[in-house]
């Protein structure tokens, strides 16, 4: 069995993601192609104070967001929800969602992207990749 090791130090800086504002840091720490399960990715995200990820919709994955640090507001299908460290948000397939860091420190969270049956039922059977895996520093 191989292990993929990612690190948040390898995050990319994205300005105005999904039509939002400010700086968002993002890194995909692991990808679903390395496991047999129906998940797509494990990601770390950080929004700087007053940063926003604009309203958008995922048509192929559901997401689970787990908040590690900071405070913010999540808009999910038109409803606003306050979040802080320890909060969890689930974004269903085809839901619209956005994030806003309303606090004075970075808003950090983990995103797990999952492929729902509506998608996996029409895809070819999955198998793990044959690509060699390397640790990231």
N, C-alpha and C positions, 0 to 999 in steps of 0.2 A: 504494500500500500504506500502511496506517495502522499506527501503533505505539502500543501501550498502555504507559504508564509508571506503575508503582506504586511505593510506597515503604513501608518497614516503619514509618515514623513514623505511618502511618495505621492502625496495628493497633488492634483492639478488645481490651479486657481481659475475659476470661471466667473466672468463678469456678466451680470444680467441674465442668469440662467432662466430659460422659459419666459423671457420678457420681463423678468424681475429687475432688481437693482442691487448694487453692492457686490461684494466679493463672496463667492461660495467656494469652499474647498471640497474636493470630491476625490475619492479613490475607491476602485473596486478591489476589495481585498481578496476575494475568491469568486470563482465563476462556477455555475452549475454544470458545465461540461466536464468537470472533474469528478462528479458523483453521479450515481444512478438515479437519484431522487428528482422530482419535478420542481426544482427550484432553479432560478436563473442567476442570482448574484447576491453577494454579501458586501455591502458598501458602507463607508464612513463618510459622513457629510458634516460640514461646519459652515454656519452662516455667521458673518461678523455682525456686530450691533447695527440694527436698522436694515440689515440685508434682507432681501426678499427673493424667494424662488417663485416665479410667476405661476399663475393658474394654468394647469395642463392636465391631460388625461392620458392614462396608459391603456392601450388597447390589447396588450398581450400579456401583461403581468399584473398580479395583485401585489401589494407591498405591506410589509410590517415595519413600522418605524419605532425604534426604542430610543428614548432621549436620555443622554448621558450627562449633559451639563447645560446650564442656561435656562432662559424662559422665552416663550414665543407664543404665537397664535397660528393655528393651522385652520385653513378653510377647507372643508370637505363637503362637496356637493352643496355649496352655498351656506353652510353653517360654520360659524367660528367656534373654535375650541382652544382654550388656553392649555399650554403644555409646559412642563418643567422636567428636571431630572427624575427619572423613574416612570414617566408617562409612556404609554404605548398607543399608537394610532394604527389602524388597519385601513388601507385604501383598497376597496374592492375593484374588480375589473371594470373598466369604463367609468370610474368615478373621477370627478374633477377635483383637484387639490392644489393648494399653494401653501407656502410657509413664510412667516415673517418673524425675525428676531426682534422682540420687543424689549429685551433686556439690555444691560450695560456690558455683559460679557458674551463671549462666543456661544452660540447655540450649537451643540454637537449631538449627533444622533447616528444610529446604525439603521440601515435600510436592508431588509431581506426581501428580495424579489422572488415571487413564487409563480410558477406557471399553472393556471387553473385548468380543470378538466375541459372547459370549452376550447382551450388551445391545445392541450396535450392529446386530446382524442382525435385531432385531425392531423397531427404531426407524425412523421415516421418514428419508429421506436428509437429511443435514445440509447446511446452507449457512451461510456467514458472515453475521453480523448486518449490517443496514443502518444501525445506530445510529452516530452520530458518536462518535469516540473522543477522550477528553481526557486530558491528562497530569495526574497526581496529584502534589501537592507534599507 
